[in-house]
């Protein structure tokens, strides 16, 4: 007998000028255009109330758009109920039935499909094997750890072979070590099966770790879309720079622009950056803590005001003439002390000019 295998049937997702309004004036999603490629893991990232969960629920059919068009594959699903959308959702709370065994939980959704009983059983077993829980069939959810319960919820969604798999803050109930392990498991399964996954989180590190693409949302709209590396290294605004990891927002002066290169000055320290369409005059730039060079031969004077050892690195709060900066260094053997005067510079590819919000 052929072995049952869970496979993917990924489809793209498209939003065309989609809005969601509650009542007469509460705008949860504001005229967004979004395209999610088939077989990619795309994360909706942003602070509470930004519209990311509403966007996910619009894909699932748990909310209906007030205007615009939503497509999954070649089908317009804007007004279709959840049961006709071929999507599965993994919730933050796991939503497992406490009185059912692990196998019964995983096979629950298959009861409402057209699979014969024997095939539904085989698919549920295959789903458990896929998430590393083969042999846990007869256990109850109460006999599992939080990470194992989340894997059961993932298996239950996978066995339906949805066109789109949705995750709503799936790791928020787990401790730090389990979060890292489960997110790696989710990413590995997504890549192995080439699933289309839309993943909601407010955790920047989580988004950077699992995503092919990140959609940063703010005030019901999309602030920036790009790969993790693009968003980290090339933020288009102070909000994105500060939300995707930590960033020092440094005032500067654009002295001149030639082509796509700007001559920039910070406290008398001159260097060149990509102009990014900005004109000469006062400006700001984003500098990651790891891109500040302490002890640089060229730079500007500053003083260490706080020195903190965190095991794998040193963290420094530094006072410059124009404000406070945060820097990190890997050298934990020769730490600097509060009160030390230092010379600061920037890594060659570190700073990036950004428009003022």
BELKA-V137452 format. One line per field, one symbol per residue. ss: DSSP state (A for helix, B for strand, O for the rest). phi: phi as a letter, one per 30 degrees, with the letter a starting at -180 (. if undefined). burial: b if it has 9 or more other ideal C-beta (glycine too) atoms within 8 Angstrom, else e. A space follows every 50 residues. Layout:
BEGIN
ss: ???
phi: ???
burial: ???
END
This chain:
BEGIN
ss: OOOOOOOOOOOOBBBBBBBBBBOOOBBBBBBBBBBBOOOOBBBBBOOOOO OAAAAAAAAAOOOOOOBBBBBBOOBBOOOOOAAAOOBBBBOOOOOOOOOO BAAAAAAOAAAAOOOOAAAAAAAAAAAAAAOOOOOOOOOBAAAOOAAAAA AAAAAAAAOOOOOBBBBBOOOOOOOAAAAAAAAAAAAAAAAAAOOOBBBB BOOAAAAAAAOOBBBBBBOOBBBBBBOAAAAAAOOOBAAAAAAOOOOBBB BBBBBBBBOOBBBBBBOOBBBBBBOOOOOOBBBBBBBOAAABBBOOOOOB BBBBBBBBBOOOOBBBBBBBOOBBBBBBBOOOOOOOOOOOBBBBBBOOOO OBBBBOO
phi: .dddbdbcbdbdbbcbhdbbbcicbcccbchccabcddicccccbldeid jdddddddddidbcddajbbbbiccdcecddedcchbbbccedihddddc dedddddedddcccddeddeddddddddddcibdjcecdcedccdedddd dddddeddddhddbccbchdcdccdeddeddddddddddeddchddbcbc accddddddccdbbcdcahibddabldeddddcbdcadededddicbdcc dbbddabbicccdbbbhidcacbddhidcekdabbcbdedcdcdiddblb dabdcabbcbjdaccbcbccdckcbbbbbddcdbddcejddbccbbdecd dbdbddd
burial: eeebebebebbbbbbbbbbbbeeeeebbbbebbbebbeebbbbbbbeeeb bbbbbbbbbbbebebeebbbbbeeeebbeeeeeebebbbbbeebebeeeb bbbbbbbbbbeeeeeeeebbbbbbbbbbbbbebeebbebbbeebebbbbb bbbbbbbbbbebbbbbbbbbbeebeeebbbbbbbbbbebbeebebbbbbb bebbebbbbbbebbbbbbebbbbbebbbeebbeebebbbbbbbbeebbbb bbbbbebeeebbbbbbbebeeebebeebeeeebbbbbbbebbbbebeebb bbbbbebeeeeebbbbbbbbeeeebbbbeeebeebbeeeeebbbbbbeeb bbbbeee
END
